[in-house]
Amino acid sequence: MASGSTRPNNADEKMIAAIERGGQDEFQDRKPPKITDKKLIKEKQSRTEKAQEKTERLKALRLAAEQEAKAK
């Protein structure tokens, strides 16, 4: 059985309910669309690439040091 609640379930129903209540301010959805800032995305990708390159170089140095230590 239903709970008897008549609360709006989606954004359209919530907007209509706000209009019926007399809410004249602009309706705001709980989950607004994501703003994609391409510049930020590219900067983040370049930072992660630099970090990956740095870890790869450090790993190579560590392996070389281990091999050198074994050779002695």
C-alpha positions, 0 to 999 in steps of 0.5 A: 500500500502507498504511504499516502504521501503526495510529495513530488518525486521528480524535478518537474513535479517539484517545480510545479509544486513550487509554482503552486505554492507561490514561490516566485524565486527561480527554481533550483534543481538539487543536482544541477548540470556539471560545468565542464571547464576544459582548461581545468580538465587539461591541467588536471590531466597534465598534472597526473601525467607528470606525476606518473612520469615522475613515479616511473623515473623513481621506480627505474632509479630504485630498480637500478640501485637494487641491481647495483647493490646485488652486483656488489 
